[in-house]
Amino acid sequence: MRPDGVSSANGSPHVPNGSVASPSHKSGLSHSLNGQASYASSNGDNRTNGVQKSSGSPPSYFGHDREEVTRILIQSLYELGYNGAASLLSKESGYQLESPAVATFRGAVLAGRWAEAERILVQSFYPDGTRRATSGDSDHLPTKERLVLVDNAEMNEMLFYLRQQKFLELLEARNLSAALTVLRHELTPLNYDIGRLHALSSLLMCPPEHLHDQAGWDGSISSSRERLLSELSKSISPSVMIPDNRLAILLDHVKQNQINQCLYHNTATPPSLYSDHMCDRADFPFRPGIELNQHSDEVWYCQFSHDGTKLVTAGRDHSVIIYDTSTFAVLHKLVEHDDGVAHACWSPDDTKLITCSQDKKARVWSVDTGRCLLTINHHRQPVTAAAWAADGDSFVTASLDKDSHLCHWSMRGNALHMWQGDFRVQDCAITPDGRRLIAADVEEKIHVYNFLTHEEEYCLALKSKPTSVAVSKDSRHMLVNLSEGQIQLIDIETTDVIRRFQGQKQGSFVIRSAFGGAAENFVVSGSEDSRVYVWHKENGTLVETLEGHISGCVNAISWNPTNPGLFASAGDDCLVRIWTRERDVNPHATARTHRATSASGFARTSALRSTSSF
């Protein structure tokens, strides 16, 4: 990770398979690699590191480059702690893990020998000796001590990272005069990343106890140097410096590919490497089980609590019902709203519940007692959605009221902030990490705000009206339901549309899609044709089209977060369906088969439910 907070290693995500060697071990490893075998390569030479011993071994390993496989195995053995085995494999194969230049450079960075590291770096950019190192050493490096760099490597960028580390370490040691000298005479002349340079200069006045937080520099000096080396390695050819944890990353790709090819993958347990993986359809919840028939009109919403022990449903009959999911017995029936209830939201600890109604009110309830704790009657139009702050001490309400479309409230009912803008909000969500507030504007837009500063980060234009927005557990992606009959998976950071899901019928009414499955492997949505549609999130394949509701629109879906074999759907037929795995269906249980029809004959007249009335 860069000292400014970049934590990736060689551009790859952290993989739990295999640990990273300690700084002391890597330093020792670097020195032990020197002299193990002769090596000579000029910068840009296509020769890879290591010389294969003369033997009868085939040139490839089942179609894979033998040297690449062997060197990756050597690295993995060191990372696993099998140093003797790694050394033996290197000796027997004749391949080195790293070139002598890389070993020397690694040792210099991890030991904080900045002049030596810079000398190797600069001379590697000028292998013909046209420029000398900045350290003042007039001797040119021998060829074997030059790094092989990637084509787009930038010297000033790499020098900036090195000198930034040096600057921060001097700050931590409270050697302010030396730090100031580095800033003025080493970092500034590089003319690289001026914004970051200004941020570094402000750290000179930062109290020592806040330095790591302000600099985005977590951990000890040794661990930060390792992250610096990982960042620098992106500019060094992998032929001479293999990216950290390379085997673990490759194995992770293998597992993810198997998950992507498994249509019914519904477990959080990663596949085994011992055999090819494929989940059985029988383990997927495609069987309609219990029918909950407590509502007397269209059911507009359903959601499981975070611990999976409760289910809340809400609908046009003005009521909100909380069920115990072990028996699906009714715990509370909340009837204080004066009009249809379109949304409900559990607090992070599941002790409170917000309900949002066409009666222009939002209410906060105690889940334990069923008592109303707070009523928000500020809005002059229907309240469409609500979202809890990550700490559970405050919440946001969304409304079709242009004058107060998004409001942040304390649990005392005090307005903490009201976002400005002349638009109406159909749905909203706060990312699980608490950083962003996302609002679905009925005028074909998505607004993304920094929840801490309240500033709008961006406004994303859409091709049709959004009816719902859901956020993944890792806060990286949002799922946007569009009234044109398309669901989009969007990267929150880049705004790129990663995948589109189609097949369900939508055009007139509000439908709320959701992530589903043990590891959010699925996208699931209701439809105006009374069906439930399930797609594989990673490859976009339509996995199942489920029939269970009698008629009308299926309005909302919720997957149990702790039981991947269970999800619920809410429909216009006044029913809430509980979908289970085939083996979980009790053949001796008599399903409730309530057949009441909507009092309106499934006709939508409310501005809240009909997209055409937005």
GIQUICOR-V876737 format. One record per pair of residues at least 4 apart in sequence whose ideal C-beta (glycine too) atoms are under 6 Angstrom apart, sorted by the first residue. I is the first residue (numbers start at 0). J is the second residue. Records with the same first field share a line. If there is no record, write none. Layout:
# GIQUICOR-V876737
I->J, J
This chain:
# GIQUICOR-V876737
0->5, 6, 226
1->5, 230
2->163, 167, 214, 216
3->215
4->215
8->229, 243
9->229, 232, 233, 242
10->233
11->248
14->244, 247, 248, 251
16->247, 250
17->78, 244, 247
20->24, 25, 78
22->109, 221, 225
24->28
26->106, 109
29->102, 105, 106
32->95, 96, 97, 102
33->99, 102
35->95
36->50, 95
38->98, 99, 143
39->143
40->44, 46
41->126, 142
42->123, 126, 145, 147
47->66, 238
48->95, 98, 239
49->94, 95
50->93
51->93
52->93
59->65
60->65, 68
63->68
66->94
69->92, 94
70->94, 96
71->245, 246
73->85, 88, 89, 96
74->96, 241
75->246
76->81, 84, 85
77->85
81->85
88->92
97->101, 102
98->239
99->143
100->144, 145, 146
101->105, 239, 240
104->119
106->110
107->112, 115, 116
108->116, 224, 228
109->224
113->165
114->134
116->161
117->121, 133, 134
118->132, 134, 136
120->157
121->132, 133
122->132, 140, 145
123->145, 146, 148
124->154
125->129, 130
126->145
128->139
132->136
140->144, 145
146->235
147->236, 239
148->152, 234
149->234, 236
152->234
155->189, 191
157->231, 234
158->189
159->163, 189, 191
160->230
162->185, 186
164->227
165->181
166->178, 181, 182
167->214, 216
168->220
169->174, 177, 178
170->178, 202
180->184
181->185
182->186
183->187
202->214
205->209, 210, 213
209->213
210->214
211->216, 217
216->223
218->222, 223
229->243
232->240
235->240
237->241, 242
241->245
244->248
254->269, 270
257->270, 276
258->264
259->537, 538
261->276, 277, 278
262->535, 542
263->278, 280, 283
264->278, 520
265->283, 516, 517, 563
266->517
267->517, 518
270->276
278->282
281->581
282->580
284->564, 565, 566, 578, 579, 580
285->543, 545
286->579, 581, 584
287->547, 576, 578
288->577, 579, 584
289->327, 577
290->574, 590, 591
291->575
292->574, 591, 593
293->320
294->298, 314, 316, 573
295->316
296->314, 315, 316, 597, 598
297->314, 315, 571, 597
298->312, 314, 569, 575
299->314, 341, 554
300->313, 342, 343, 555
301->312, 555, 557, 567, 569, 575
302->311, 343, 557
303->307, 310, 557, 559
304->309, 345, 349
305->349
306->349
307->559, 560, 561, 562
308->324
309->321
310->322, 324, 567
311->321, 343
312->320, 569, 575
313->319, 340, 343
315->339
317->336
318->332, 334
319->333, 340, 354
320->329, 332
321->330, 331
322->327, 329
323->328, 330
331->369
335->371
336->340, 356, 358
337->358
338->356, 357, 358
339->357
340->354, 356
341->607
342->355, 384
343->352, 354
344->353, 385
345->349, 352
346->350, 351, 387, 391
347->387, 391
348->391
350->366
351->363
352->364, 366
353->361, 363, 385, 394
354->362
355->361, 382, 384, 385
356->360
357->381, 607
359->378, 381
360->374, 376
361->375, 382, 385, 396
362->371, 374
363->372, 373
364->371
365->370, 372
373->412
375->396
378->382, 398, 400, 403
379->400
380->398, 399, 400
381->399, 607
382->396, 398
383->397, 425
384->397, 426, 427
385->394, 396
386->395, 427, 428, 429
387->391, 394
388->393
389->433
393->409
394->408
395->407
396->406
397->405, 424, 427
398->404
399->423
401->421, 423
403->417
404->423, 424
405->418, 424, 438
406->414, 417
407->415, 416
409->413, 415
416->453
422->440, 442
423->441
424->438
425->439, 441
426->439, 467, 468
427->438
428->437, 468, 470
429->436
430->434, 435, 470, 474
431->472, 474
432->474
435->447, 450
436->448, 450
437->447, 468, 477
438->446
439->465, 468
440->444, 446
441->464, 613
443->461, 464
444->458, 460
445->459
446->458
447->456, 457
448->455
449->454, 456
459->494
461->465
463->481, 482, 483
464->482, 610, 613
465->479, 481
466->480, 482, 509, 510
467->480, 511
468->477, 479
469->478, 513
470->477
471->475, 476, 514, 519
476->488
477->489, 491
478->488, 512
479->487
480->486, 510, 512
481->485
482->610
484->505
485->499, 501
486->500, 512, 524
487->496, 499
488->497, 498
489->496
490->495, 497
498->539
500->522, 534
502->532, 541
503->524, 526, 532
504->526, 527, 528
505->510, 527
508->552, 603, 608
509->608
510->525
511->555
512->524
513->523, 556
514->519
515->521, 523, 558
516->520, 521, 563
517->563
520->536
521->533, 536
522->534, 536
523->533, 556
524->532
525->553, 554, 556
526->530, 532, 553
527->552
529->548, 550
530->544, 546
531->545, 553, 568
532->544
533->542, 543
534->541
535->540, 542
547->576
548->553, 570, 572
549->572
550->572
551->570, 571, 572, 601
552->571
553->568, 570
554->569
555->569
556->568
557->567
558->566
559->565
564->580
565->579
566->578
567->575, 577
568->576
569->575
570->574
571->597, 601
573->595
579->583, 584
597->601
603->608, 609
606->612
